Every structure is written in C-alpha cells, then in structure tokens.
Amino acid sequence: MKETLPGCSLVILCFLVGLLGVALGEDRCEFKDRYPLQYVAYKTSKAPIVDGRLDDKAWQEVGWSESFQDITGDSSKTPYHETRMKMRWDDEFLYIGAVLTEPDIWANITTDNQVIFHDNDFEFFIDPAGSTHFYKEFEVNAAGAQWSLCLNKPYLNGGYENSSRVFPGHGWSFSSHLQSAIFISGTLNNPKDVDDYWSVELAVPLGEVQYNNSAGKVTSGSLWRINFSRVQWHVVKVGDHYEKVAGPEENWVWSKMGEVNMHLPERWGYLQFADGKVNSTKVKPDSQWTLRCVCMALYTAQLRYKDVHGQYTNLVEELLPFDPDAVLPGTCSSYPDIKLTKNGGYVAMVTSKSGDMLATIRDDRFLQVVPASPLERLSRSFPLKPSRKRTCAAWRATLTASCWRTASLSSRLMLSLLAFSSLALLLFAASTLACEIINVNIFPLYK
C-alpha cells in the first residue's frame, strides 16, 4: 500500500518562509523608525530682506516646519511655548527664519562670541557632508548677540571648539557676510508686560558653512544634515528684572535627538534643496540611510566591545553580542571589513547590497558614503575569509550569524514574526489540502 507525504506543501512552505525572511529583512533595513525629519527648502529668485520680520514674499509662500519637540523625543514633555522655522536658499545663502512664542522675552548677554545658551536662545547645527566632522553651530539670543563655532568632531570623540571665543583674532567664525536680525513682538527685559514672540532671520553664506566640510556645489536634490534647537530657561520676575530658577534648562528641537545632546550629527534632520515650483517637490529620503545606520550600529558595537575588552576588534563575529540592531553579519549591507590602526583605533568599510555605495566609519565617528568603484565592488564580493586569529568562540558566532540576522531585539519584529508564523501555518494547511486534492505525490513511502 502506498502512502504519500504532502511534499509539495513543504516546498511551498519553505518558499513562503524564505520570502517572509527577505521581506522582513528589507523592511528592517530601511530603519524607518529612526529616519529623522526632513524639510524641503525652495530656491528663491528674490532674497528676503533680513530684518527679522519674516514678512517677505519669499517667506509667505513656503510652509512652516513641524513644531519643535523635547530633545529626547518624549511626547509627555511637550514644550509649553511653540517654535517653528522655515528655510529658503539661493546661490549664495541659506535663509533661515524662526518664530519663538514667549510671554517673557529677556536676554542678559549683549556681546558676540559668548556662551549664548546661558540665555534663552535659538540655534542651528549643520553638517553639509554628513561626515559628523567639521560641522558648524550658530547661536543667537533675543538681544541679537551671536556665537558661531566649528567643531572638528563631536565632543564625545575628543572634538574641540574652533571659534573666536576660544581663539580671539584667529578662531573660526562666520564672517560679516552672515546677516542676522531679531524682531520682538513685545518688549525686551520688561517683566511688567506680557510679550508675544521673538523672531530670528538669518542669511547664512553657503561657502562658509562648507569650510573643511565640502558636500560639493548645492543643486536641486542635495541633502545636508541640519537641526535646530531652542534653549529655554525657567525664570521668575523679581522687581524690574528676570532671574533664573535653579535647575536645568529646557531643550526643544526640530528633529528629536533621543537624549540631551545636540552633538550627535548622525541623528540630525535633513535639509533637502529644491529648485522649481514652490511646494511641488516631494521629500526624497536619503538613499544612503541604510548604510549610515549599519555604520552606526558597528560604531556602537565597537564601543561596547571596548568597554568589556579594553580594545577594538577586527572580527565582526566578536561584535555580534554587542550589536544593538543585529545587522552586522551582512543582513543590510556587505559583510563589514574592519582594519585596526596603529593608534588603537579602527577603520571599517561596508558596501550597499546593490554594491553601488561604499561607506566608511572610524572610531572617531567619521562617517562617509561615496560611490563604490568596480574594484571595490569585486573585492567585497567574497568578504568571508578565514582568519588565524579567530577563536572557537568566534567560529561558533559565525555559525549563529544567521540567527542574529533574523532575530531582532525589538519587540516590533518579534510581534511581526508571530503574526507571520500564524499566517505561514495557515498557508501550510491550505497547501497540504491542495496537494492532496490534485494528488501530487512527492517523497513516496512504501510499506
């Protein structure tokens, strides 16, 4: 007597599960939950008059940004005063306009090149190349006092401030070509009335922003990293002046940072340049986003590994337990190639799945994504080479790499897997029934 097993069901099920894995992997590799805010800035043929009022046609015809939020992204900490911004550009300047609602407008600092955020202030941070190095910061208060600085790299990576405040006479700062104006709807430093808002208008020279940080000529479609911050202190009215209340300030930003630290440039929002009919351009997500997220996952894993072992590693397998996103084995990019440097650091490179982009991340947070050459594409086609330094533990980690690729640490993915598993079981049952109906016999067994 001949019995049959629903072999076709097994084939179909494996195929469906394979498709499921690919679908989940691709969705996961988009890192949509981490993508920051993006603002489309339209080119203008007529520059606005920088007087702080924001009443020019160039401003009236474009929309506001999202309202600023708490720097951590905590929705329970909604700012109690609204802040919004706009941007335009031409061949010479990036124009920034912002309105900060405020019933008590005050400022103590009246000279430039001071630590302006000791007052309530408005700030922008900008990184044209998206490298996290040599980015610029600008701060201004309601009295119009301003402070500009260039950071060679984030403070967490040993960066330092290059400014006229630190290096009088020869430090970096925006030149007199930068135009800045403040308009106050109310009065400054008068606690006896209730104010409405103060607004900021800036014309920022594009060339000066790119000092040591060139992203090339700005064209329609160019993407820069940028973020905005508003520092807000708690004050009380004492006679004819304001006094700060003891305690930390509020930090409200356009695109959330996830923690109280603006100096994490890889988390800033995007400025998208557009040239054409106003309000007709769609947001174009950064095609480099996946590679950038993979690089930062590797960077974070290396930091955690060093905390435990006292040094970095060139073996991806040893980083797997420290990988916060489980993307290092090559799920969302090529297998990373890590080289240790003589100074105790490292340089790591990965290519996109398509092979057309090459990303580099260093221990000092330097991040770069460029087109990959044909030779680079070929050299990374076979990345898994045996290493004499690999330990048994490392090889065991290699064998479990596929598990790291499919097992996410996020509850969202776990829920997705459960849901799709249920669907797979239903499909399995349906395919079994279908195979029996059409009497397709695979793997026959005889008794």
Beta strands, then each sheet from edge to edge (+ up, - down):
strand 1: 2-5
strand 2: 38-43
strand 3: 69-70
strand 4: 83-89
strand 5: 93-101
strand 6: 121-127
strand 7: 135-141
strand 8: 146-151
strand 9: 161-162
strand 10: 179-185
strand 11: 197-205
strand 12: 223-232
strand 13: 235-238
strand 14: 241-244
strand 15: 250-253
strand 16: 269-274
strand 17: 337-340
strand 18: 346-351
strand 19: 357-362
strand 20: 367-371
strand 21: 442-446
sheet 1: 1+ 21-
sheet 2: 3+ 15- 12+ 16- 2- 4- 5+ 11- 10+
sheet 3: 3+ 15- 12+ 6- 7+ 8- 9+
sheet 4: 13+ 14-
sheet 5: 17+ 18- 19+ 20-
end
